[in-house]
């Protein structure tokens, strides 16, 4: 496995929507860390990755896409033997109307607050690694609420992403085995909110209820699982991921949305200067109002800079 396959920390958000409401869930998109050996420390350097997901919902008036560009600096700092890696990511959410005509929903995009954070990753030996992550989505700084508008210009619903009325505080722990071309990784991610949250500026939209806040936001957990194997430059395997909301009471943005779990497969190819991965998953268990969905993912991983010459880096590459 080449070192750029270890790139870690793609950060984002996704959700299901109808024409009149959003289905709130964790700000970190479930499944966005699938395929990444997030428990293993990166070699020192700078890495870029971009992950895009398209969700086709079985019900509702829109499908959803999320684009997640991430820049990772794996620093030379190794306090107590753990590598410090710094992350920044500005995710964007897209909604695509599924119906034409005057009452169909217009396409729209929503900025998620920029994520800033860090990872402390340890090589435990024998190809095992573990990491801790901490950071925040700065939704109070530059996150949008999102407004649904019909093709005829009529207001359809807001906010689309009520959870962005609060900064999202993210914590994670991951473990990886990367020996013999395998990537066996489990990643647990928590999202914590200042609940209730309120959007700054403006007020409620007259005649359309509470579009301003405060909103009760559920804390949540994501679990991302990867089990893949490299065969030369090819990679193939199984993946699974899901989310769990703690507060599903009637006054919560996640009312009736306890969570879901999806399973599928992943393929990848190492082109040398960059690596690509594609994976897809389908709902296998669901306790949400949004119902079942199918998701397709595409990712590009590229190392931008390494202080270690390529020849000297070969032992590191072979190690993985």
Secondary structure as a PSIPRED ss2 file (coil, helix, strand):
# PSIPRED VFORMAT (PSIPRED V4.0)

   1 X C   1.000  0.000  0.000
   2 X C   1.000  0.000  0.000
   3 X H   0.000  1.000  0.000
   4 X H   0.000  1.000  0.000
   5 X H   0.000  1.000  0.000
   6 X H   0.000  1.000  0.000
   7 X C   1.000  0.000  0.000
   8 X C   1.000  0.000  0.000
   9 X C   1.000  0.000  0.000
  10 X C   1.000  0.000  0.000
  11 X C   1.000  0.000  0.000
  12 X C   1.000  0.000  0.000
  13 X C   1.000  0.000  0.000
  14 X C   1.000  0.000  0.000
  15 X C   1.000  0.000  0.000
  16 X E   0.000  0.000  1.000
  17 X E   0.000  0.000  1.000
  18 X C   1.000  0.000  0.000
  19 X C   1.000  0.000  0.000
  20 X C   1.000  0.000  0.000
  21 X C   1.000  0.000  0.000
  22 X E   0.000  0.000  1.000
  23 X E   0.000  0.000  1.000
  24 X C   1.000  0.000  0.000
  25 X C   1.000  0.000  0.000
  26 X C   1.000  0.000  0.000
  27 X C   1.000  0.000  0.000
  28 X C   1.000  0.000  0.000
  29 X C   1.000  0.000  0.000
  30 X C   1.000  0.000  0.000
  31 X C   1.000  0.000  0.000
  32 X C   1.000  0.000  0.000
  33 X C   1.000  0.000  0.000
  34 X C   1.000  0.000  0.000
  35 X C   1.000  0.000  0.000
  36 X C   1.000  0.000  0.000
  37 X C   1.000  0.000  0.000
  38 X C   1.000  0.000  0.000
  39 X C   1.000  0.000  0.000
  40 X C   1.000  0.000  0.000
  41 X C   1.000  0.000  0.000
  42 X C   1.000  0.000  0.000
  43 X C   1.000  0.000  0.000
  44 X C   1.000  0.000  0.000
  45 X E   0.000  0.000  1.000
  46 X E   0.000  0.000  1.000
  47 X E   0.000  0.000  1.000
  48 X E   0.000  0.000  1.000
  49 X E   0.000  0.000  1.000
  50 X E   0.000  0.000  1.000
  51 X E   0.000  0.000  1.000
  52 X E   0.000  0.000  1.000
  53 X E   0.000  0.000  1.000
  54 X E   0.000  0.000  1.000
  55 X E   0.000  0.000  1.000
  56 X E   0.000  0.000  1.000
  57 X E   0.000  0.000  1.000
  58 X C   1.000  0.000  0.000
  59 X C   1.000  0.000  0.000
  60 X C   1.000  0.000  0.000
  61 X C   1.000  0.000  0.000
  62 X E   0.000  0.000  1.000
  63 X E   0.000  0.000  1.000
  64 X E   0.000  0.000  1.000
  65 X E   0.000  0.000  1.000
  66 X E   0.000  0.000  1.000
  67 X E   0.000  0.000  1.000
  68 X E   0.000  0.000  1.000
  69 X E   0.000  0.000  1.000
  70 X E   0.000  0.000  1.000
  71 X E   0.000  0.000  1.000
  72 X E   0.000  0.000  1.000
  73 X E   0.000  0.000  1.000
  74 X E   0.000  0.000  1.000
  75 X C   1.000  0.000  0.000
  76 X C   1.000  0.000  0.000
  77 X C   1.000  0.000  0.000
  78 X C   1.000  0.000  0.000
  79 X H   0.000  1.000  0.000
  80 X H   0.000  1.000  0.000
  81 X H   0.000  1.000  0.000
  82 X E   0.000  0.000  1.000
  83 X E   0.000  0.000  1.000
  84 X E   0.000  0.000  1.000
  85 X E   0.000  0.000  1.000
  86 X E   0.000  0.000  1.000
  87 X E   0.000  0.000  1.000
  88 X E   0.000  0.000  1.000
  89 X E   0.000  0.000  1.000
  90 X C   1.000  0.000  0.000
  91 X C   1.000  0.000  0.000
  92 X E   0.000  0.000  1.000
  93 X E   0.000  0.000  1.000
  94 X E   0.000  0.000  1.000
  95 X E   0.000  0.000  1.000
  96 X E   0.000  0.000  1.000
  97 X E   0.000  0.000  1.000
  98 X C   1.000  0.000  0.000
  99 X C   1.000  0.000  0.000
 100 X C   1.000  0.000  0.000
 101 X C   1.000  0.000  0.000
 102 X C   1.000  0.000  0.000
 103 X C   1.000  0.000  0.000
 104 X C   1.000  0.000  0.000
 105 X E   0.000  0.000  1.000
 106 X C   1.000  0.000  0.000
 107 X C   1.000  0.000  0.000
 108 X E   0.000  0.000  1.000
 109 X E   0.000  0.000  1.000
 110 X E   0.000  0.000  1.000
 111 X E   0.000  0.000  1.000
 112 X C   1.000  0.000  0.000
 113 X C   1.000  0.000  0.000
 114 X C   1.000  0.000  0.000
 115 X E   0.000  0.000  1.000
 116 X E   0.000  0.000  1.000
 117 X E   0.000  0.000  1.000
 118 X E   0.000  0.000  1.000
 119 X E   0.000  0.000  1.000
 120 X E   0.000  0.000  1.000
 121 X E   0.000  0.000  1.000
 122 X E   0.000  0.000  1.000
 123 X E   0.000  0.000  1.000
 124 X E   0.000  0.000  1.000
 125 X E   0.000  0.000  1.000
 126 X C   1.000  0.000  0.000
 127 X C   1.000  0.000  0.000
 128 X E   0.000  0.000  1.000
 129 X E   0.000  0.000  1.000
 130 X E   0.000  0.000  1.000
 131 X E   0.000  0.000  1.000
 132 X E   0.000  0.000  1.000
 133 X E   0.000  0.000  1.000
 134 X E   0.000  0.000  1.000
 135 X E   0.000  0.000  1.000
 136 X E   0.000  0.000  1.000
 137 X E   0.000  0.000  1.000
 138 X C   1.000  0.000  0.000
 139 X H   0.000  1.000  0.000
 140 X H   0.000  1.000  0.000
 141 X H   0.000  1.000  0.000
 142 X H   0.000  1.000  0.000
 143 X C   1.000  0.000  0.000
 144 X C   1.000  0.000  0.000
 145 X C   1.000  0.000  0.000
 146 X C   1.000  0.000  0.000
 147 X E   0.000  0.000  1.000
 148 X E   0.000  0.000  1.000
 149 X E   0.000  0.000  1.000
 150 X E   0.000  0.000  1.000
 151 X C   1.000  0.000  0.000
 152 X C   1.000  0.000  0.000
 153 X C   1.000  0.000  0.000
 154 X C   1.000  0.000  0.000
 155 X E   0.000  0.000  1.000
 156 X E   0.000  0.000  1.000
 157 X E   0.000  0.000  1.000
 158 X E   0.000  0.000  1.000
 159 X C   1.000  0.000  0.000
 160 X C   1.000  0.000  0.000
 161 X C   1.000  0.000  0.000
 162 X H   0.000  1.000  0.000
 163 X H   0.000  1.000  0.000
 164 X H   0.000  1.000  0.000
 165 X H   0.000  1.000  0.000
 166 X C   1.000  0.000  0.000
 167 X C   1.000  0.000  0.000
 168 X E   0.000  0.000  1.000
 169 X E   0.000  0.000  1.000
 170 X E   0.000  0.000  1.000
 171 X E   0.000  0.000  1.000
 172 X E   0.000  0.000  1.000
 173 X E   0.000  0.000  1.000
 174 X E   0.000  0.000  1.000
 175 X E   0.000  0.000  1.000
 176 X E   0.000  0.000  1.000
 177 X E   0.000  0.000  1.000
 178 X C   1.000  0.000  0.000
 179 X H   0.000  1.000  0.000
 180 X H   0.000  1.000  0.000
 181 X H   0.000  1.000  0.000
 182 X E   0.000  0.000  1.000
 183 X E   0.000  0.000  1.000
 184 X E   0.000  0.000  1.000
 185 X E   0.000  0.000  1.000
 186 X E   0.000  0.000  1.000
 187 X E   0.000  0.000  1.000
 188 X E   0.000  0.000  1.000
 189 X E   0.000  0.000  1.000
 190 X E   0.000  0.000  1.000
 191 X E   0.000  0.000  1.000
 192 X E   0.000  0.000  1.000
 193 X E   0.000  0.000  1.000
 194 X C   1.000  0.000  0.000
 195 X C   1.000  0.000  0.000
 196 X C   1.000  0.000  0.000
 197 X E   0.000  0.000  1.000
 198 X E   0.000  0.000  1.000
 199 X C   1.000  0.000  0.000
 200 X C   1.000  0.000  0.000
 201 X C   1.000  0.000  0.000
 202 X C   1.000  0.000  0.000
 203 X C   1.000  0.000  0.000
 204 X C   1.000  0.000  0.000
 205 X C   1.000  0.000  0.000
 206 X C   1.000  0.000  0.000
 207 X C   1.000  0.000  0.000
 208 X C   1.000  0.000  0.000
 209 X C   1.000  0.000  0.000
 210 X C   1.000  0.000  0.000
 211 X C   1.000  0.000  0.000
 212 X C   1.000  0.000  0.000
 213 X E   0.000  0.000  1.000
 214 X E   0.000  0.000  1.000
 215 X E   0.000  0.000  1.000
 216 X E   0.000  0.000  1.000
 217 X C   1.000  0.000  0.000
 218 X C   1.000  0.000  0.000
 219 X C   1.000  0.000  0.000
 220 X E   0.000  0.000  1.000
 221 X E   0.000  0.000  1.000
 222 X E   0.000  0.000  1.000
 223 X E   0.000  0.000  1.000
 224 X E   0.000  0.000  1.000
 225 X E   0.000  0.000  1.000
 226 X E   0.000  0.000  1.000
 227 X E   0.000  0.000  1.000
 228 X E   0.000  0.000  1.000
 229 X E   0.000  0.000  1.000
 230 X E   0.000  0.000  1.000
 231 X E   0.000  0.000  1.000
 232 X C   1.000  0.000  0.000
 233 X C   1.000  0.000  0.000
 234 X E   0.000  0.000  1.000
 235 X E   0.000  0.000  1.000
 236 X E   0.000  0.000  1.000
 237 X E   0.000  0.000  1.000
 238 X E   0.000  0.000  1.000
 239 X E   0.000  0.000  1.000
 240 X E   0.000  0.000  1.000
 241 X E   0.000  0.000  1.000
 242 X E   0.000  0.000  1.000
 243 X E   0.000  0.000  1.000
 244 X E   0.000  0.000  1.000
 245 X E   0.000  0.000  1.000
 246 X C   1.000  0.000  0.000
 247 X C   1.000  0.000  0.000
 248 X C   1.000  0.000  0.000
 249 X C   1.000  0.000  0.000
 250 X C   1.000  0.000  0.000
 251 X C   1.000  0.000  0.000
 252 X E   0.000  0.000  1.000
 253 X C   1.000  0.000  0.000
 254 X C   1.000  0.000  0.000
 255 X C   1.000  0.000  0.000
 256 X C   1.000  0.000  0.000
 257 X C   1.000  0.000  0.000
 258 X C   1.000  0.000  0.000
 259 X E   0.000  0.000  1.000
 260 X E   0.000  0.000  1.000
 261 X E   0.000  0.000  1.000
 262 X E   0.000  0.000  1.000
 263 X E   0.000  0.000  1.000
 264 X E   0.000  0.000  1.000
 265 X E   0.000  0.000  1.000
 266 X E   0.000  0.000  1.000
 267 X E   0.000  0.000  1.000
 268 X E   0.000  0.000  1.000
 269 X E   0.000  0.000  1.000
 270 X E   0.000  0.000  1.000
 271 X C   1.000  0.000  0.000
 272 X C   1.000  0.000  0.000
 273 X C   1.000  0.000  0.000
 274 X C   1.000  0.000  0.000
 275 X E   0.000  0.000  1.000
 276 X E   0.000  0.000  1.000
 277 X E   0.000  0.000  1.000
 278 X E   0.000  0.000  1.000
 279 X E   0.000  0.000  1.000
 280 X E   0.000  0.000  1.000
 281 X E   0.000  0.000  1.000
 282 X E   0.000  0.000  1.000
 283 X E   0.000  0.000  1.000
 284 X E   0.000  0.000  1.000
 285 X E   0.000  0.000  1.000
 286 X E   0.000  0.000  1.000
 287 X E   0.000  0.000  1.000
 288 X C   1.000  0.000  0.000
 289 X C   1.000  0.000  0.000
 290 X C   1.000  0.000  0.000
 291 X C   1.000  0.000  0.000
 292 X C   1.000  0.000  0.000
 293 X E   0.000  0.000  1.000
 294 X E   0.000  0.000  1.000
 295 X E   0.000  0.000  1.000
 296 X E   0.000  0.000  1.000
 297 X E   0.000  0.000  1.000
 298 X E   0.000  0.000  1.000
 299 X E   0.000  0.000  1.000
 300 X E   0.000  0.000  1.000
 301 X E   0.000  0.000  1.000
 302 X E   0.000  0.000  1.000
 303 X E   0.000  0.000  1.000
 304 X E   0.000  0.000  1.000
 305 X E   0.000  0.000  1.000
 306 X C   1.000  0.000  0.000
 307 X C   1.000  0.000  0.000
 308 X C   1.000  0.000  0.000
 309 X C   1.000  0.000  0.000
 310 X H   0.000  1.000  0.000
 311 X H   0.000  1.000  0.000
 312 X H   0.000  1.000  0.000
 313 X H   0.000  1.000  0.000
 314 X H   0.000  1.000  0.000
 315 X H   0.000  1.000  0.000
 316 X H   0.000  1.000  0.000
 317 X H   0.000  1.000  0.000
 318 X H   0.000  1.000  0.000
 319 X H   0.000  1.000  0.000
 320 X C   1.000  0.000  0.000
